[in-house]
Amino acid sequence: MKKVSLELGSGGKMMRDFIDQYIIKNFNNPVLEELSDAAHLPKDIAFTTDSYVVDPIFFPGGDIGSLCIYGTVNDLVVSGAEPRFLSLALIIEEGLSWKDLEKILKSIKASAKKANVDIATGDTKVVRQGQGDKIYINTAGIGHIIARPAIEKIKPGDQVIVTGPLGEHSLAVMLARGDFGLESKVKSDCAPLTFLLPLWKKGILWMRDITRGGLATVLSELAEKLPYPIVIDEERIPISRAVHGATELLGIDPVYLACEGRAVLVVPKEKSNDILQEIKNHVPGKKASIIGEIQNKSIHSGKLLCSTLSGGLRLLEPLTSELLPRIC
């Protein structure tokens, strides 16, 4: 009997196949088939939803409360929308510490204020002890569309920018679980990307937040929609010393690790330096970097390639298995 595996929620190939074969097939319509981070609806409304099951619910740099706000807000931002209102649905396991619940609610309040959004509606359910895992949260977000991604305008020479170091969220959650006996002062990059909103008016062609599946999966999905290859430079990808050391020790490729406060952008070459500097003017973007470009090599069209430190080219494909379940 076929059963659901963890890989289905990884953000990688199995999840994409599931969406194509089951979600699109059953619920197909012009809005859904865009498969963007947020749906663009009539009257310049953007709409998104997400669920959060992170384990543990508290981790260095954040918690499930801040994560549920920033994750939903960021899906709107990278879709070209200014976040306005969120819903908040709590599924609480019987026995959760009241102190922990209050801490999460205070975190949600502070994060919503920081992201300049209001909680407009919500729901609360409690399940019996053993039928959940402390708390799950579902949010939906509504925003006002200020720009629309333009994949069709991407051309050779356009530059790829990453707004900050990769993998800090995944590593922070991993170490908080204590599964590997490692210690590090790394904190999750969990943060709102609202500082990027003004850049939509300055020439950005495309943007995505780097969540499940990591940078490699996100850019692989973009490359599949282009008649050109994307080539990124391994040496220019920002990775902190802590993430580099831990991933090397564990045998994990950091380009597949999730972030919760980083984005990858494609911008016209002639505007790339100005846009990079604007990103760097904000604290969350001070380590932003141009990491690659769109190239005009038909032999590799639709592929994501990485120029390695040894001088070769490596094909990067979408994530095929679950590296770390329940990171968001």
Phi, psi and omega per residue, in radians:
M1 nan 2.259 3.136
K2 -1.271 2.318 -3.122
K3 -2.286 2.741 3.134
V4 -1.242 2.378 3.089
S5 -2.003 2.932 -3.139
L6 -1.051 -0.526 -3.095
E7 -1.049 -0.399 -3.109
L8 -1.087 -0.492 -3.122
G9 -1.815 0.306 -3.023
S10 -1.397 -0.278 -3.027
G11 1.478 0.035 -3.084
G12 -1.731 -2.659 -3.009
K13 -1.075 -0.767 -3.104
M14 -1.095 -0.674 3.120
M15 -1.167 -0.718 3.127
R16 -1.123 -0.721 3.108
D17 -1.107 -0.707 3.109
F18 -1.068 -0.780 3.133
I19 -1.092 -0.787 -3.128
D20 -1.120 -0.787 -2.991
Q21 -1.483 -0.423 -3.062
Y22 -2.088 -0.824 -3.098
I23 -1.265 -0.962 -3.128
I24 -1.092 -0.739 -3.110
K25 -1.051 -0.688 -3.077
N26 -1.519 -0.528 -3.004
F27 -2.164 0.388 -2.998
N28 -0.990 2.300 3.006
N29 -2.778 2.839 -3.050
P30 -1.018 -0.562 3.140
V31 -1.277 -0.822 -3.089
L32 -1.150 -0.675 -3.017
E33 -1.180 -0.190 3.053
E34 -1.188 -0.518 3.101
L35 0.904 0.730 3.103
S36 -1.573 2.995 3.141
D37 -1.131 -0.489 3.055
A38 -2.479 2.419 3.134
A39 -1.325 2.394 3.041
H40 -1.622 2.008 -3.074
L41 -1.833 2.952 3.089
P42 -1.010 2.758 3.118
K43 1.118 0.586 3.036
D44 1.026 0.666 3.086
I45 -1.831 2.318 3.034
A46 -1.913 2.478 -3.032
F47 -2.418 2.293 3.115
T48 -2.499 2.843 3.066
T49 -2.562 2.674 -3.130
D50 -2.748 2.720 3.097
S51 -2.175 2.567 -3.024
Y52 -2.213 2.168 -3.073
V53 -2.312 0.439 -3.012
V54 -0.952 2.497 3.105
D55 -2.337 2.066 0.084
P56 -1.386 2.895 -3.095
I57 -1.345 -0.290 3.009
F58 -2.102 2.321 -3.127
F59 -2.579 2.802 -3.129
P60 -0.992 2.141 3.113
G61 1.655 -0.046 -3.133
G62 3.051 -2.965 3.104
D63 -2.783 3.122 -3.088
I64 -1.105 -0.421 3.109
G65 -1.213 -0.922 3.113
S66 -1.148 -0.637 -3.119
L67 -1.080 -0.751 -3.084
C68 -1.187 -0.540 3.106
I69 -1.327 -0.931 -3.056
Y70 -1.175 -0.639 3.137
G71 -1.070 -0.735 -3.133
T72 -1.298 -0.741 3.087
V73 -1.026 -0.753 -3.089
N74 -1.168 -0.578 3.078
D75 -1.100 -0.591 3.090
L76 -1.269 -0.793 -3.109
V77 -1.001 -0.850 -3.070
V78 -1.273 -0.168 3.068
S79 -1.656 0.062 3.107
G80 1.530 0.460 -3.085
A81 -2.189 2.521 3.041
E82 -1.505 2.031 -3.103
P83 -1.094 2.435 -3.125
R84 -2.195 -0.972 -3.037
F85 -2.329 2.544 3.097
L86 -2.227 2.617 2.914
S87 -1.719 2.807 -3.102
L88 -2.460 1.934 3.111
A89 -2.023 2.151 -3.107
L90 -1.849 2.222 3.007
I91 -1.997 1.825 -2.960
I92 -1.878 2.374 3.070
E93 -1.465 2.327 3.054
E94 -0.901 2.305 3.120
G95 1.775 -0.136 3.075
L96 -1.033 2.371 3.114
S97 -1.027 2.285 3.115
W98 -1.086 -0.585 3.100
K99 -1.083 -0.730 3.120
D100 -1.162 -0.691 3.130
L101 -1.105 -0.756 3.115
E102 -1.113 -0.683 3.131
K103 -1.099 -0.725 3.129
I104 -1.143 -0.755 -3.137
L105 -1.130 -0.652 3.083
K106 -1.159 -0.647 3.105
S107 -1.143 -0.723 3.099
I108 -1.069 -0.771 3.140
K109 -1.061 -0.829 -3.116
A110 -1.148 -0.688 -3.115
S111 -1.216 -0.699 3.106
A112 -1.101 -0.679 3.103
K113 -1.130 -0.742 -3.136
K114 -1.133 -0.631 -3.124
A115 -1.541 -0.053 3.100
N116 1.060 0.832 3.058
V117 -2.236 2.756 3.105
D118 -1.966 2.481 2.991
I119 -1.419 1.989 -2.984
A120 -1.759 -0.402 -3.128
T121 -2.835 2.951 -3.117
G122 -3.085 -2.982 -3.086
D123 -2.788 2.669 3.084
T124 -2.348 2.276 3.045
K125 -2.282 2.575 3.064
V126 -2.150 2.271 3.097
V127 -1.906 2.755 -3.108
R128 -1.119 2.665 3.118
Q129 -0.997 2.299 -3.111
G130 1.650 -0.177 3.128
Q131 -1.800 0.113 3.083
G132 -2.640 -2.918 3.070
D133 -2.419 1.424 3.122
K134 1.248 -1.300 -3.116
I135 -2.789 2.395 2.964
Y136 -2.047 2.600 -3.137
I137 -2.297 2.360 3.006
N138 -2.035 2.387 3.065
T139 -2.257 2.690 2.951
A140 -2.279 2.579 -3.087
G141 -2.285 2.504 3.076
I142 -2.131 2.366 3.127
G143 -2.444 2.966 3.116
H144 -1.755 2.158 -3.096
I145 -1.235 2.188 3.092
I146 -1.961 -0.255 3.131
A147 -2.835 2.864 3.132
R148 -2.224 2.232 3.075
P149 -0.912 2.488 -3.058
A150 -2.220 1.235 3.134
I151 -0.998 -0.609 -3.086
E152 -1.148 -0.264 -3.140
K153 -1.661 -0.109 3.139
I154 -1.191 2.343 -3.075
K155 -2.461 2.884 3.104
P156 -0.955 2.427 -3.120
G157 1.737 -0.410 3.098
D158 -1.064 2.532 -2.996
Q159 -1.763 2.604 3.106
V160 -1.852 2.171 -3.114
I161 -2.077 2.350 2.994
V162 -1.904 2.361 -3.002
T163 -1.426 -0.125 3.132
G164 3.114 3.109 -3.095
P165 -1.042 2.568 -3.078
L166 -1.570 2.684 2.842
G167 1.399 0.047 -3.053
E168 -1.206 -0.577 3.102
H169 -1.159 -0.864 3.140
S170 -0.998 -0.786 -3.103
L171 -1.165 -0.703 3.139
A172 -1.086 -0.746 3.116
V173 -1.177 -0.742 3.137
M174 -1.033 -0.819 -3.110
L175 -1.242 -0.539 3.118
A176 -1.149 -0.434 3.100
R177 -1.341 -0.364 3.127
G178 1.210 0.393 -3.067
D179 -1.300 -0.456 -2.989
F180 -1.953 -0.013 3.109
G181 1.193 0.397 3.133
L182 -1.744 2.691 3.076
E183 -2.213 2.472 3.137
S184 -2.819 2.703 3.090
K185 -1.631 0.180 -3.117
V186 -1.101 2.454 3.104
K187 -2.085 2.649 3.085
S188 -1.024 2.562 3.077
D189 -1.513 0.207 -3.092
C190 -0.864 1.989 -3.069
A191 -2.919 2.768 3.097
P192 -1.348 2.581 3.104
L193 -1.771 0.344 -3.074
T194 -1.077 -0.387 3.120
F195 -1.146 -0.262 3.132
L196 -1.494 -0.227 -3.046
L197 -0.948 -0.791 -3.123
P198 -1.072 -0.388 -3.096
L199 -1.237 -0.334 3.092
W200 -1.061 -0.537 -3.130
K201 -1.452 -0.033 -3.061
K202 -1.999 0.295 2.964
G203 1.993 0.036 3.107
I204 -1.050 2.370 3.140
L205 -1.681 -0.517 -3.036
W206 -2.839 2.592 3.132
M207 -2.664 2.507 3.021
R208 -2.520 2.534 2.984
D209 -1.433 2.580 -3.010
I210 -1.669 1.523 -3.101
T211 -1.891 -2.273 -3.078
R212 -0.988 2.366 -3.105
G213 1.625 -0.328 3.054
G214 1.265 -3.064 -3.107
L215 -1.005 -0.747 -3.075
A216 -1.089 -0.742 -3.136
T217 -1.198 -0.753 -3.132
V218 -1.065 -0.816 -3.120
L219 -1.296 -0.512 3.063
S220 -1.101 -0.722 3.125
E221 -1.136 -0.649 3.076
L222 -1.172 -0.792 -3.099
A223 -1.009 -0.643 -3.131
E224 -1.091 -0.378 -3.118
K225 -1.645 -0.028 -3.072
L226 -1.920 2.668 3.032
P227 -1.525 0.262 -3.119
Y228 -2.302 2.827 3.008
P229 -1.532 2.732 2.981
I230 -1.881 2.272 3.122
V231 -2.109 2.135 3.093
I232 -1.965 2.695 -3.066
D233 -1.821 2.003 -3.099
E234 -0.950 -0.659 -3.075
E235 -1.196 -0.419 -3.065
R236 -1.691 -0.061 3.135
I237 -1.330 2.090 -3.114
P238 -1.262 2.119 3.106
I239 -2.419 2.243 -3.122
S240 -1.208 2.772 3.133
R241 -1.043 -0.677 -3.123
A242 -1.132 -0.786 3.141
V243 -1.168 -0.729 3.131
H244 -1.050 -0.814 -3.108
G245 -1.137 -0.782 -3.099
A246 -1.176 -0.747 -3.122
T247 -1.197 -0.600 3.098
E248 -1.158 -0.703 3.137
L249 -1.177 -0.673 -3.081
L250 -1.579 -0.124 3.139
G251 1.272 0.601 -3.135
I252 -1.924 2.383 3.098
D253 -1.475 2.053 -3.066
P254 -1.079 -0.336 3.133
V255 -1.260 -0.100 3.077
Y256 -1.873 0.069 -3.137
L257 -1.537 2.562 -3.088
A258 -1.475 2.591 2.983
C259 -2.067 2.896 3.039
E260 -2.330 0.309 3.087
G261 -2.729 0.433 3.128
R262 -2.182 2.641 3.092
A263 -2.364 2.769 3.025
V264 -2.101 2.361 -3.041
L265 -2.171 2.650 2.927
V266 -2.040 2.196 -3.081
V267 -2.337 2.673 3.076
P268 -1.034 2.500 -3.079
K269 -0.973 -0.739 -3.060
E270 -1.202 -0.270 3.130
K271 -1.893 -0.050 -2.961
S272 -1.108 -0.756 -3.096
N273 -1.176 -0.690 3.119
D274 -1.153 -0.752 3.135
I275 -1.169 -0.706 3.090
L276 -1.023 -0.761 -3.123
Q277 -1.147 -0.659 3.101
E278 -1.110 -0.678 3.084
I279 -1.117 -0.755 -3.113
K280 -1.155 -0.362 3.122
N281 -1.228 -0.214 3.113
H282 -1.823 2.473 -3.094
V283 -0.943 -0.786 -3.136
P284 -1.142 -0.304 -3.085
G285 -1.941 0.233 -3.035
K286 -1.151 -0.324 3.105
K287 -1.906 0.398 3.101
A288 -1.099 2.710 -3.079
S289 -2.671 2.535 2.938
I290 -1.401 2.058 -3.006
I291 -1.940 -0.085 -3.114
G292 3.089 -2.935 -3.113
E293 -2.715 2.913 3.009
I294 -1.464 2.224 -3.094
Q295 -1.966 2.729 -3.106
N296 -1.808 1.237 3.121
K297 -2.238 1.723 -3.016
S298 -1.077 -0.428 -3.110
I299 -1.116 -0.461 -3.133
H300 -1.990 0.390 -3.078
S301 -1.020 2.442 3.129
G302 1.368 0.166 -3.100
K303 -1.991 2.691 2.995
L304 -1.862 2.124 -3.119
L305 -2.086 2.591 3.122
C306 -2.114 2.152 3.040
S307 -1.374 1.970 -2.996
T308 -1.475 2.900 3.123
L309 -1.093 -0.445 -3.138
S310 -1.459 -0.091 3.071
G311 1.769 -0.040 -3.137
G312 -1.673 -3.121 3.073
L313 -2.002 2.315 -3.131
R314 -2.068 2.311 3.083
L315 -1.365 2.208 3.072
L316 -1.846 2.221 -3.120
E317 -2.003 2.863 3.102
P318 -1.047 2.633 3.103
L319 -0.988 2.345 -3.113
T320 -1.924 -0.204 3.122
S321 -2.476 2.849 -3.086
E322 -1.394 1.941 3.108
L323 -1.286 -0.748 -3.051
L324 -2.659 1.727 -3.115
P325 -1.186 2.692 3.044
R326 1.010 0.893 3.058
I327 -1.633 -0.149 -3.141
C328 -2.610 nan nan
